Amino acid sequence: MISYVILGITFLYAVIQISLYAARRRKPLGRDDIDERLLAALNGGDRARE
C-alpha cells in the first residue's frame, strides 16, 4: 500500500515537472525574426516588441 502512495507521488511530481518545462519552453525563432533582430542590433537600437 505504501508503495502505491510513493508511486502516485512520484507520478504527480513528474507530471508537474513536465508541465512546468512545457510552459517555460519558447518556440524557436524563424529566419526572418533572427534577421530583424540582427539588423536592429547593427543599427544600434532594439526593435519594438510585439
mmCIF entry with sequence, helices, sheets and N, C-alpha, C, O atoms, coordinates in Angstrom:
data_MODEL
# 
_entry.id   MODEL 
# 
_entity.id                         1 
_entity.type                       polymer 
_entity.pdbx_number_of_molecules   1 
# 
_entity_poly.entity_id                      1 
_entity_poly.type                           'polypeptide(L)' 
_entity_poly.nstd_linkage                   no 
_entity_poly.nstd_monomer                   no 
_entity_poly.pdbx_seq_one_letter_code       MISYVILGITFLYAVIQISLYAARRRKPLGRDDIDERLLAALNGGDRARE 
_entity_poly.pdbx_seq_one_letter_code_can   MISYVILGITFLYAVIQISLYAARRRKPLGRDDIDERLLAALNGGDRARE 
_entity_poly.pdbx_strand_id                 A 
# 
loop_
_entity_poly_seq.entity_id 
_entity_poly_seq.num 
_entity_poly_seq.mon_id 
_entity_poly_seq.hetero 
1 1  MET n 
1 2  ILE n 
1 3  SER n 
1 4  TYR n 
1 5  VAL n 
1 6  ILE n 
1 7  LEU n 
1 8  GLY n 
1 9  ILE n 
1 10 THR n 
1 11 PHE n 
1 12 LEU n 
1 13 TYR n 
1 14 ALA n 
1 15 VAL n 
1 16 ILE n 
1 17 GLN n 
1 18 ILE n 
1 19 SER n 
1 20 LEU n 
1 21 TYR n 
1 22 ALA n 
1 23 ALA n 
1 24 ARG n 
1 25 ARG n 
1 26 ARG n 
1 27 LYS n 
1 28 PRO n 
1 29 LEU n 
1 30 GLY n 
1 31 ARG n 
1 32 ASP n 
1 33 ASP n 
1 34 ILE n 
1 35 ASP n 
1 36 GLU n 
1 37 ARG n 
1 38 LEU n 
1 39 LEU n 
1 40 ALA n 
1 41 ALA n 
1 42 LEU n 
1 43 ASN n 
1 44 GLY n 
1 45 GLY n 
1 46 ASP n 
1 47 ARG n 
1 48 ALA n 
1 49 ARG n 
1 50 GLU n 
# 
_struct_asym.id          A 
_struct_asym.entity_id   1 
# 
loop_
_struct_conf.conf_type_id 
_struct_conf.id 
_struct_conf.pdbx_PDB_helix_id 
_struct_conf.beg_label_comp_id 
_struct_conf.beg_label_asym_id 
_struct_conf.beg_label_seq_id 
_struct_conf.pdbx_beg_PDB_ins_code 
_struct_conf.end_label_comp_id 
_struct_conf.end_label_asym_id 
_struct_conf.end_label_seq_id 
_struct_conf.pdbx_end_PDB_ins_code 
_struct_conf.beg_auth_comp_id 
_struct_conf.beg_auth_asym_id 
_struct_conf.beg_auth_seq_id 
_struct_conf.end_auth_comp_id 
_struct_conf.end_auth_asym_id 
_struct_conf.end_auth_seq_id 
_struct_conf.pdbx_PDB_helix_class 
_struct_conf.details 
_struct_conf.pdbx_PDB_helix_length 
HELX_P HELX_P1 AA1 ILE A 2  ? ARG A 24 ? ILE A 2  ARG A 24 1 ? 23 
HELX_P HELX_P2 AA2 ARG A 31 ? LEU A 42 ? ARG A 31 LEU A 42 1 ? 12 
# 
_struct_conf_type.id          HELX_P 
_struct_conf_type.criteria    ? 
_struct_conf_type.reference   ? 
# 
loop_
_atom_site.group_PDB 
_atom_site.id 
_atom_site.type_symbol 
_atom_site.label_atom_id 
_atom_site.label_alt_id 
_atom_site.label_comp_id 
_atom_site.label_asym_id 
_atom_site.label_entity_id 
_atom_site.label_seq_id 
_atom_site.pdbx_PDB_ins_code 
_atom_site.Cartn_x 
_atom_site.Cartn_y 
_atom_site.Cartn_z 
_atom_site.occupancy 
_atom_site.B_iso_or_equiv 
_atom_site.pdbx_formal_charge 
_atom_site.auth_seq_id 
_atom_site.auth_comp_id 
_atom_site.auth_asym_id 
_atom_site.auth_atom_id 
_atom_site.pdbx_PDB_model_num 
ATOM 1   N N  . MET A 1 1  ? 0.823  -1.199 0.000   1.00 0.00 ? 1  MET A N  1 
ATOM 2   C CA . MET A 1 1  ? 0.000  0.000  0.000   1.00 0.00 ? 1  MET A CA 1 
ATOM 3   C C  . MET A 1 1  ? 0.861  1.254  0.000   1.00 0.00 ? 1  MET A C  1 
ATOM 4   O O  . MET A 1 1  ? 0.574  2.214  -0.715  1.00 0.00 ? 1  MET A O  1 
ATOM 5   N N  . ILE A 1 2  ? 1.911  1.241  0.801   1.00 0.00 ? 2  ILE A N  1 
ATOM 6   C CA . ILE A 1 2  ? 2.802  2.398  0.870   1.00 0.00 ? 2  ILE A CA 1 
ATOM 7   C C  . ILE A 1 2  ? 3.499  2.606  -0.475  1.00 0.00 ? 2  ILE A C  1 
ATOM 8   O O  . ILE A 1 2  ? 3.745  3.741  -0.885  1.00 0.00 ? 2  ILE A O  1 
ATOM 9   N N  . SER A 1 3  ? 3.812  1.517  -1.151  1.00 0.00 ? 3  SER A N  1 
ATOM 10  C CA . SER A 1 3  ? 4.477  1.643  -2.455  1.00 0.00 ? 3  SER A CA 1 
ATOM 11  C C  . SER A 1 3  ? 3.566  2.320  -3.476  1.00 0.00 ? 3  SER A C  1 
ATOM 12  O O  . SER A 1 3  ? 4.061  3.035  -4.347  1.00 0.00 ? 3  SER A O  1 
ATOM 13  N N  . TYR A 1 4  ? 2.256  2.118  -3.397  1.00 0.00 ? 4  TYR A N  1 
ATOM 14  C CA . TYR A 1 4  ? 1.327  2.792  -4.292  1.00 0.00 ? 4  TYR A CA 1 
ATOM 15  C C  . TYR A 1 4  ? 1.303  4.292  -4.019  1.00 0.00 ? 4  TYR A C  1 
ATOM 16  O O  . TYR A 1 4  ? 1.227  5.090  -4.953  1.00 0.00 ? 4  TYR A O  1 
ATOM 17  N N  . VAL A 1 5  ? 1.365  4.674  -2.764  1.00 0.00 ? 5  VAL A N  1 
ATOM 18  C CA . VAL A 1 5  ? 1.396  6.098  -2.403  1.00 0.00 ? 5  VAL A CA 1 
ATOM 19  C C  . VAL A 1 5  ? 2.670  6.741  -2.938  1.00 0.00 ? 5  VAL A C  1 
ATOM 20  O O  . VAL A 1 5  ? 2.627  7.831  -3.509  1.00 0.00 ? 5  VAL A O  1 
ATOM 21  N N  . ILE A 1 6  ? 3.791  6.075  -2.754  1.00 0.00 ? 6  ILE A N  1 
ATOM 22  C CA . ILE A 1 6  ? 5.069  6.605  -3.257  1.00 0.00 ? 6  ILE A CA 1 
ATOM 23  C C  . ILE A 1 6  ? 5.039  6.688  -4.782  1.00 0.00 ? 6  ILE A C  1 
ATOM 24  O O  . ILE A 1 6  ? 5.516  7.664  -5.362  1.00 0.00 ? 6  ILE A O  1 
ATOM 25  N N  . LEU A 1 7  ? 4.492  5.686  -5.419  1.00 0.00 ? 7  LEU A N  1 
ATOM 26  C CA . LEU A 1 7  ? 4.382  5.690  -6.873  1.00 0.00 ? 7  LEU A CA 1 
ATOM 27  C C  . LEU A 1 7  ? 3.473  6.824  -7.353  1.00 0.00 ? 7  LEU A C  1 
ATOM 28  O O  . LEU A 1 7  ? 3.777  7.484  -8.346  1.00 0.00 ? 7  LEU A O  1 
ATOM 29  N N  . GLY A 1 8  ? 2.373  7.050  -6.659  1.00 0.00 ? 8  GLY A N  1 
ATOM 30  C CA . GLY A 1 8  ? 1.460  8.144  -7.021  1.00 0.00 ? 8  GLY A CA 1 
ATOM 31  C C  . GLY A 1 8  ? 2.106  9.504  -6.849  1.00 0.00 ? 8  GLY A C  1 
ATOM 32  O O  . GLY A 1 8  ? 1.952  10.374 -7.705  1.00 0.00 ? 8  GLY A O  1 
ATOM 33  N N  . ILE A 1 9  ? 2.826  9.698  -5.758  1.00 0.00 ? 9  ILE A N  1 
ATOM 34  C CA . ILE A 1 9  ? 3.514  10.973 -5.524  1.00 0.00 ? 9  ILE A CA 1 
ATOM 35  C C  . ILE A 1 9  ? 4.585  11.196 -6.585  1.00 0.00 ? 9  ILE A C  1 
ATOM 36  O O  . ILE A 1 9  ? 4.746  12.313 -7.078  1.00 0.00 ? 9  ILE A O  1 
ATOM 37  N N  . THR A 1 10 ? 5.310  10.157 -6.936  1.00 0.00 ? 10 THR A N  1 
ATOM 38  C CA . THR A 1 10 ? 6.337  10.261 -7.972  1.00 0.00 ? 10 THR A CA 1 
ATOM 39  C C  . THR A 1 10 ? 5.714  10.611 -9.312  1.00 0.00 ? 10 THR A C  1 
ATOM 40  O O  . THR A 1 10 ? 6.256  11.432 -10.052 1.00 0.00 ? 10 THR A O  1 
ATOM 41  N N  . PHE A 1 11 ? 4.585  9.998  -9.634  1.00 0.00 ? 11 PHE A N  1 
ATOM 42  C CA . PHE A 1 11 ? 3.897  10.294 -10.886 1.00 0.00 ? 11 PHE A CA 1 
ATOM 43  C C  . PHE A 1 11 ? 3.425  11.740 -10.920 1.00 0.00 ? 11 PHE A C  1 
ATOM 44  O O  . PHE A 1 11 ? 3.603  12.421 -11.930 1.00 0.00 ? 11 PHE A O  1 
ATOM 45  N N  . LEU A 1 12 ? 2.827  12.219 -9.834  1.00 0.00 ? 12 LEU A N  1 
ATOM 46  C CA . LEU A 1 12 ? 2.377  13.610 -9.785  1.00 0.00 ? 12 LEU A CA 1 
ATOM 47  C C  . LEU A 1 12 ? 3.550  14.576 -9.907  1.00 0.00 ? 12 LEU A C  1 
ATOM 48  O O  . LEU A 1 12 ? 3.443  15.594 -10.590 1.00 0.00 ? 12 LEU A O  1 
ATOM 49  N N  . TYR A 1 13 ? 4.660  14.272 -9.257  1.00 0.00 ? 13 TYR A N  1 
ATOM 50  C CA . TYR A 1 13 ? 5.854  15.113 -9.354  1.00 0.00 ? 13 TYR A CA 1 
ATOM 51  C C  . TYR A 1 13 ? 6.348  15.180 -10.797 1.00 0.00 ? 13 TYR A C  1 
ATOM 52  O O  . TYR A 1 13 ? 6.707  16.251 -11.285 1.00 0.00 ? 13 TYR A O  1 
ATOM 53  N N  . ALA A 1 14 ? 6.366  14.037 -11.476 1.00 0.00 ? 14 ALA A N  1 
ATOM 54  C CA . ALA A 1 14 ? 6.823  14.010 -12.866 1.00 0.00 ? 14 ALA A CA 1 
ATOM 55  C C  . ALA A 1 14 ? 5.884  14.808 -13.767 1.00 0.00 ? 14 ALA A C  1 
ATOM 56  O O  . ALA A 1 14 ? 6.347  15.535 -14.646 1.00 0.00 ? 14 ALA A O  1 
ATOM 57  N N  . VAL A 1 15 ? 4.590  14.687 -13.565 1.00 0.00 ? 15 VAL A N  1 
ATOM 58  C CA . VAL A 1 15 ? 3.621  15.432 -14.373 1.00 0.00 ? 15 VAL A CA 1 
ATOM 59  C C  . VAL A 1 15 ? 3.776  16.934 -14.159 1.00 0.00 ? 15 VAL A C  1 
ATOM 60  O O  . VAL A 1 15 ? 3.718  17.706 -15.116 1.00 0.00 ? 15 VAL A O  1 
ATOM 61  N N  . ILE A 1 16 ? 3.972  17.351 -12.916 1.00 0.00 ? 16 ILE A N  1 
ATOM 62  C CA . ILE A 1 16 ? 4.151  18.774 -12.614 1.00 0.00 ? 16 ILE A CA 1 
ATOM 63  C C  . ILE A 1 16 ? 5.433  19.294 -13.253 1.00 0.00 ? 16 ILE A C  1 
ATOM 64  O O  . ILE A 1 16 ? 5.430  20.375 -13.842 1.00 0.00 ? 16 ILE A O  1 
ATOM 65  N N  . GLN A 1 17 ? 6.522  18.551 -13.149 1.00 0.00 ? 17 GLN A N  1 
ATOM 66  C CA . GLN A 1 17 ? 7.790  18.993 -13.729 1.00 0.00 ? 17 GLN A CA 1 
ATOM 67  C C  . GLN A 1 17 ? 7.708  19.080 -15.251 1.00 0.00 ? 17 GLN A C  1 
ATOM 68  O O  . GLN A 1 17 ? 8.245  20.016 -15.843 1.00 0.00 ? 17 GLN A O  1 
ATOM 69  N N  . ILE A 1 18 ? 7.054  18.135 -15.882 1.00 0.00 ? 18 ILE A N  1 
ATOM 70  C CA . ILE A 1 18 ? 6.911  18.163 -17.338 1.00 0.00 ? 18 ILE A CA 1 
ATOM 71  C C  . ILE A 1 18 ? 6.047  19.344 -17.764 1.00 0.00 ? 18 ILE A C  1 
ATOM 72  O O  . ILE A 1 18 ? 6.353  20.006 -18.756 1.00 0.00 ? 18 ILE A O  1 
ATOM 73  N N  . SER A 1 19 ? 4.979  19.613 -17.032 1.00 0.00 ? 19 SER A N  1 
ATOM 74  C CA . SER A 1 19 ? 4.120  20.741 -17.397 1.00 0.00 ? 19 SER A CA 1 
ATOM 75  C C  . SER A 1 19 ? 4.835  22.074 -17.187 1.00 0.00 ? 19 SER A C  1 
ATOM 76  O O  . SER A 1 19 ? 4.647  22.999 -17.978 1.00 0.00 ? 19 SER A O  1 
ATOM 77  N N  . LEU A 1 20 ? 5.653  22.190 -16.138 1.00 0.00 ? 20 LEU A N  1 
ATOM 78  C CA . LEU A 1 20 ? 6.428  23.416 -15.940 1.00 0.00 ? 20 LEU A CA 1 
ATOM 79  C C  . LEU A 1 20 ? 7.455  23.600 -17.046 1.00 0.00 ? 20 LEU A C  1 
ATOM 80  O O  . LEU A 1 20 ? 7.666  24.718 -17.517 1.00 0.00 ? 20 LEU A O  1 
ATOM 81  N N  . TYR A 1 21 ? 8.088  22.523 -17.460 1.00 0.00 ? 21 TYR A N  1 
ATOM 82  C CA . TYR A 1 21 ? 9.056  22.600 -18.551 1.00 0.00 ? 21 TYR A CA 1 
ATOM 83  C C  . TYR A 1 21 ? 8.374  23.023 -19.844 1.00 0.00 ? 21 TYR A C  1 
ATOM 84  O O  . TYR A 1 21 ? 8.910  23.850 -20.582 1.00 0.00 ? 21 TYR A O  1 
ATOM 85  N N  . ALA A 1 22 ? 7.210  22.471 -20.126 1.00 0.00 ? 22 ALA A N  1 
ATOM 86  C CA . ALA A 1 22 ? 6.485  22.820 -21.353 1.00 0.00 ? 22 ALA A CA 1 
ATOM 87  C C  . ALA A 1 22 ? 6.012  24.262 -21.329 1.00 0.00 ? 22 ALA A C  1 
ATOM 88  O O  . ALA A 1 22 ? 5.963  24.909 -22.375 1.00 0.00 ? 22 ALA A O  1 
ATOM 89  N N  . ALA A 1 23 ? 5.662  24.778 -20.158 1.00 0.00 ? 23 ALA A N  1 
ATOM 90  C CA . ALA A 1 23 ? 5.208  26.164 -20.052 1.00 0.00 ? 23 ALA A CA 1 
ATOM 91  C C  . ALA A 1 23 ? 6.361  27.139 -20.263 1.00 0.00 ? 23 ALA A C  1 
ATOM 92  O O  . ALA A 1 23 ? 6.155  28.226 -20.803 1.00 0.00 ? 23 ALA A O  1 
ATOM 93  N N  . ARG A 1 24 ? 7.574  26.767 -19.845 1.00 0.00 ? 24 ARG A N  1 
ATOM 94  C CA . ARG A 1 24 ? 8.729  27.655 -19.983 1.00 0.00 ? 24 ARG A CA 1 
ATOM 95  C C  . ARG A 1 24 ? 9.338  27.615 -21.370 1.00 0.00 ? 24 ARG A C  1 
ATOM 96  O O  . ARG A 1 24 ? 10.012 28.559 -21.780 1.00 0.00 ? 24 ARG A O  1 
ATOM 97  N N  . ARG A 1 25 ? 9.110  26.541 -22.092 1.00 0.00 ? 25 ARG A N  1 
ATOM 98  C CA . ARG A 1 25 ? 9.751  26.361 -23.395 1.00 0.00 ? 25 ARG A CA 1 
ATOM 99  C C  . ARG A 1 25 ? 9.260  27.422 -24.368 1.00 0.00 ? 25 ARG A C  1 
ATOM 100 O O  . ARG A 1 25 ? 8.065  27.707 -24.447 1.00 0.00 ? 25 ARG A O  1 
ATOM 101 N N  . ARG A 1 26 ? 10.206 28.006 -25.111 1.00 0.00 ? 26 ARG A N  1 
ATOM 102 C CA . ARG A 1 26 ? 9.867  29.003 -26.111 1.00 0.00 ? 26 ARG A CA 1 
ATOM 103 C C  . ARG A 1 26 ? 9.934  28.376 -27.487 1.00 0.00 ? 26 ARG A C  1 
ATOM 104 O O  . ARG A 1 26 ? 10.710 27.453 -27.732 1.00 0.00 ? 26 ARG A O  1 
ATOM 105 N N  . LYS A 1 27 ? 9.117  28.888 -28.371 1.00 0.00 ? 27 LYS A N  1 
ATOM 106 C CA . LYS A 1 27 ? 9.199  28.367 -29.728 1.00 0.00 ? 27 LYS A CA 1 
ATOM 107 C C  . LYS A 1 27 ? 10.419 28.973 -30.408 1.00 0.00 ? 27 LYS A C  1 
ATOM 108 O O  . LYS A 1 27 ? 10.755 30.130 -30.152 1.00 0.00 ? 27 LYS A O  1 
ATOM 109 N N  . PRO A 1 28 ? 11.078 28.221 -31.259 1.00 0.00 ? 28 PRO A N  1 
ATOM 110 C CA . PRO A 1 28 ? 12.298 28.726 -31.892 1.00 0.00 ? 28 PRO A CA 1 
ATOM 111 C C  . PRO A 1 28 ? 12.005 29.896 -32.830 1.00 0.00 ? 28 PRO A C  1 
ATOM 112 O O  . PRO A 1 28 ? 10.923 29.985 -33.410 1.00 0.00 ? 28 PRO A O  1 
ATOM 113 N N  . LEU A 1 29 ? 12.970 30.776 -32.968 1.00 0.00 ? 29 LEU A N  1 
ATOM 114 C CA . LEU A 1 29 ? 12.811 31.925 -33.832 1.00 0.00 ? 29 LEU A CA 1 
ATOM 115 C C  . LEU A 1 29 ? 12.954 31.507 -35.290 1.00 0.00 ? 29 LEU A C  1 
ATOM 116 O O  . LEU A 1 29 ? 13.739 30.622 -35.631 1.00 0.00 ? 29 LEU A O  1 
ATOM 117 N N  . GLY A 1 30 ? 12.184 32.162 -36.127 1.00 0.00 ? 30 GLY A N  1 
ATOM 118 C CA . GLY A 1 30 ? 12.301 31.911 -37.556 1.00 0.00 ? 30 GLY A CA 1 
ATOM 119 C C  . GLY A 1 30 ? 13.446 32.718 -38.145 1.00 0.00 ? 30 GLY A C  1 
ATOM 120 O O  . GLY A 1 30 ? 14.018 33.584 -37.483 1.00 0.00 ? 30 GLY A O  1 
ATOM 121 N N  . ARG A 1 31 ? 13.767 32.426 -39.379 1.00 0.00 ? 31 ARG A N  1 
ATOM 122 C CA . ARG A 1 31 ? 14.870 33.109 -40.050 1.00 0.00 ? 31 ARG A CA 1 
ATOM 123 C C  . ARG A 1 31 ? 14.606 34.618 -40.158 1.00 0.00 ? 31 ARG A C  1 
ATOM 124 O O  . ARG A 1 31 ? 15.524 35.422 -39.996 1.00 0.00 ? 31 ARG A O  1 
ATOM 125 N N  . ASP A 1 32 ? 13.358 34.998 -40.431 1.00 0.00 ? 32 ASP A N  1 
ATOM 126 C CA . ASP A 1 32 ? 13.024 36.422 -40.552 1.00 0.00 ? 32 ASP A CA 1 
ATOM 127 C C  . ASP A 1 32 ? 13.182 37.147 -39.216 1.00 0.00 ? 32 ASP A C  1 
ATOM 128 O O  . ASP A 1 32 ? 13.661 38.280 -39.174 1.00 0.00 ? 32 ASP A O  1 
ATOM 129 N N  . ASP A 1 33 ? 12.778 36.492 -38.122 1.00 0.00 ? 33 ASP A N  1 
ATOM 130 C CA . ASP A 1 33 ? 12.927 37.105 -36.798 1.00 0.00 ? 33 ASP A CA 1 
ATOM 131 C C  . ASP A 1 33 ? 14.397 37.309 -36.444 1.00 0.00 ? 33 ASP A C  1 
ATOM 132 O O  . ASP A 1 33 ? 14.769 38.337 -35.878 1.00 0.00 ? 33 ASP A O  1 
ATOM 133 N N  . ILE A 1 34 ? 15.221 36.335 -36.776 1.00 0.00 ? 34 ILE A N  1 
ATOM 134 C CA . ILE A 1 34 ? 16.651 36.456 -36.498 1.00 0.00 ? 34 ILE A CA 1 
ATOM 135 C C  . ILE A 1 34 ? 17.245 37.601 -37.307 1.00 0.00 ? 34 ILE A C  1 
ATOM 136 O O  . ILE A 1 34 ? 18.038 38.388 -36.790 1.00 0.00 ? 34 ILE A O  1 
ATOM 137 N N  . ASP A 1 35 ? 16.856 37.695 -38.592 1.00 0.00 ? 35 ASP A N  1 
ATOM 138 C CA . ASP A 1 35 ? 17.359 38.779 -39.437 1.00 0.00 ? 35 ASP A CA 1 
ATOM 139 C C  . ASP A 1 35 ? 16.959 40.146 -38.894 1.00 0.00 ? 35 ASP A C  1 
ATOM 140 O O  . ASP A 1 35 ? 17.774 41.068 -38.880 1.00 0.00 ? 35 ASP A O  1 
ATOM 141 N N  . GLU A 1 36 ? 15.703 40.286 -38.444 1.00 0.00 ? 36 GLU A N  1 
ATOM 142 C CA . GLU A 1 36 ? 15.238 41.560 -37.893 1.00 0.00 ? 36 GLU A CA 1 
ATOM 143 C C  . GLU A 1 36 ? 16.005 41.935 -36.637 1.00 0.00 ? 36 GLU A C  1 
ATOM 144 O O  . GLU A 1 36 ? 16.372 43.097 -36.460 1.00 0.00 ? 36 GLU A O  1 
ATOM 145 N N  . ARG A 1 37 ? 16.252 40.975 -35.769 1.00 0.00 ? 37 ARG A N  1 
ATOM 146 C CA . ARG A 1 37 ? 16.981 41.254 -34.526 1.00 0.00 ? 37 ARG A CA 1 
ATOM 147 C C  . ARG A 1 37 ? 18.429 41.634 -34.804 1.00 0.00 ? 37 ARG A C  1 
ATOM 148 O O  . ARG A 1 37 ? 18.962 42.546 -34.172 1.00 0.00 ? 37 ARG A O  1 
ATOM 149 N N  . LEU A 1 38 ? 19.068 40.945 -35.740 1.00 0.00 ? 38 LEU A N  1 
ATOM 150 C CA . LEU A 1 38 ? 20.444 41.280 -36.079 1.00 0.00 ? 38 LEU A CA 1 
ATOM 151 C C  . LEU A 1 38 ? 20.529 42.661 -36.708 1.00 0.00 ? 38 LEU A C  1 
ATOM 152 O O  . LEU A 1 38 ? 21.438 43.428 -36.390 1.00 0.00 ? 38 LEU A O  1 
ATOM 153 N N  . LEU A 1 39 ? 19.602 42.987 -37.590 1.00 0.00 ? 39 LEU A N  1 
ATOM 154 C CA . LEU A 1 39 ? 19.595 44.295 -38.231 1.00 0.00 ? 39 LEU A CA 1 
ATOM 155 C C  . LEU A 1 39 ? 19.361 45.393 -37.190 1.00 0.00 ? 39 LEU A C  1 
ATOM 156 O O  . LEU A 1 39 ? 20.000 46.443 -37.247 1.00 0.00 ? 39 LEU A O  1 
ATOM 157 N N  . ALA A 1 40 ? 18.455 45.158 -36.247 1.00 0.00 ? 40 ALA A N  1 
ATOM 158 C CA . ALA A 1 40 ? 18.210 46.142 -35.202 1.00 0.00 ? 40 ALA A CA 1 
ATOM 159 C C  . ALA A 1 40 ? 19.440 46.326 -34.318 1.00 0.00 ? 40 ALA A C  1 
ATOM 160 O O  . ALA A 1 40 ? 19.741 47.445 -33.904 1.00 0.00 ? 40 ALA A O  1 
ATOM 161 N N  . ALA A 1 41 ? 20.145 45.249 -34.028 1.00 0.00 ? 41 ALA A N  1 
ATOM 162 C CA . ALA A 1 41 ? 21.356 45.342 -33.203 1.00 0.00 ? 41 ALA A CA 1 
ATOM 163 C C  . ALA A 1 41 ? 22.449 46.106 -33.939 1.00 0.00 ? 41 ALA A C  1 
ATOM 164 O O  . ALA A 1 41 ? 23.171 46.902 -33.339 1.00 0.00 ? 41 ALA A O  1 
ATOM 165 N N  . LEU A 1 42 ? 22.565 45.863 -35.233 1.00 0.00 ? 42 LEU A N  1 
ATOM 166 C CA . LEU A 1 42 ? 23.585 46.574 -36.026 1.00 0.00 ? 42 LEU A CA 1 
ATOM 167 C C  . LEU A 1 42 ? 23.256 48.063 -36.153 1.00 0.00 ? 42 LEU A C  1 
ATOM 168 O O  . LEU A 1 42 ? 24.164 48.887 -36.259 1.00 0.00 ? 42 LEU A O  1 
ATOM 169 N N  . ASN A 1 43 ? 21.990 48.408 -36.142 1.00 0.00 ? 43 ASN A N  1 
ATOM 170 C CA . ASN A 1 43 ? 21.574 49.809 -36.249 1.00 0.00 ? 43 ASN A CA 1 
ATOM 171 C C  . ASN A 1 43 ? 21.651 50.526 -34.907 1.00 0.00 ? 43 ASN A C  1 
ATOM 172 O O  . ASN A 1 43 ? 21.414 51.732 -34.842 1.00 0.00 ? 43 ASN A O  1 
ATOM 173 N N  . GLY A 1 44 ? 21.969 49.823 -33.857 1.00 0.00 ? 44 GLY A N  1 
ATOM 174 C CA . GLY A 1 44 ? 22.138 50.447 -32.558 1.00 0.00 ? 44 GLY A CA 1 
ATOM 175 C C  . GLY A 1 44 ? 20.881 50.569 -31.733 1.00 0.00 ? 44 GLY A C  1 
ATOM 176 O O  . GLY A 1 44 ? 20.895 51.238 -30.700 1.00 0.00 ? 44 GLY A O  1 
ATOM 177 N N  . GLY A 1 45 ? 19.814 49.961 -32.142 1.00 0.00 ? 45 GLY A N  1 
ATOM 178 C CA . GLY A 1 45 ? 18.569 50.046 -31.384 1.00 0.00 ? 45 GLY A CA 1 
ATOM 179 C C  . GLY A 1 45 ? 17.923 48.684 -31.273 1.00 0.00 ? 45 GLY A C  1 
ATOM 180 O O  . GLY A 1 45 ? 18.377 47.711 -31.876 1.00 0.00 ? 45 GLY A O  1 
ATOM 181 N N  . ASP A 1 46 ? 16.874 48.629 -30.507 1.00 0.00 ? 46 ASP A N  1 
ATOM 182 C CA . ASP A 1 46 ? 16.114 47.397 -30.347 1.00 0.00 ? 46 ASP A CA 1 
ATOM 183 C C  . ASP A 1 46 ? 14.769 47.589 -30.996 1.00 0.00 ? 46 ASP A C  1 
ATOM 184 O O  . ASP A 1 46 ? 14.125 48.622 -30.811 1.00 0.00 ? 46 ASP A O  1 
ATOM 185 N N  . ARG A 1 47 ? 14.341 46.605 -31.756 1.00 0.00 ? 47 ARG A N  1 
ATOM 186 C CA . ARG A 1 47 ? 13.045 46.733 -32.414 1.00 0.00 ? 47 ARG A CA 1 
ATOM 187 C C  . ARG A 1 47 ? 11.935 46.650 -31.374 1.00 0.00 ? 47 ARG A C  1 
ATOM 188 O O  . ARG A 1 47 ? 12.122 46.065 -30.307 1.00 0.00 ? 47 ARG A O  1 
ATOM 189 N N  . ALA A 1 48 ? 10.810 47.220 -31.677 1.00 0.00 ? 48 ALA A N  1 
ATOM 190 C CA . ALA A 1 48 ? 9.679  47.216 -30.746 1.00 0.00 ? 48 ALA A CA 1 
ATOM 191 C C  . ALA A 1 48 ? 9.168  45.800 -30.564 1.00 0.00 ? 48 ALA A C  1 
ATOM 192 O O  . ALA A 1 48 ? 9.001  45.063 -31.536 1.00 0.00 ? 48 ALA A O  1 
ATOM 193 N N  . ARG A 1 49 ? 8.924  45.426 -29.336 1.00 0.00 ? 49 ARG A N  1 
ATOM 194 C CA . ARG A 1 49 ? 8.388  44.085 -29.034 1.00 0.00 ? 49 ARG A CA 1 
ATOM 195 C C  . ARG A 1 49 ? 6.942  44.035 -29.437 1.00 0.00 ? 49 ARG A C  1 
ATOM 196 O O  . ARG A 1 49 ? 6.191  44.983 -29.206 1.00 0.00 ? 49 ARG A O  1 
ATOM 197 N N  . GLU A 1 50 ? 6.543  42.929 -30.043 1.00 0.00 ? 50 GLU A N  1 
ATOM 198 C CA . GLU A 1 50 ? 5.160  42.782 -30.499 1.00 0.00 ? 50 GLU A CA 1 
ATOM 199 C C  . GLU A 1 50 ? 4.370  41.976 -29.522 1.00 0.00 ? 50 GLU A C  1 
ATOM 200 O O  . GLU A 1 50 ? 3.179  41.744 -29.733 1.00 0.00 ? 50 GLU A O  1 
# 
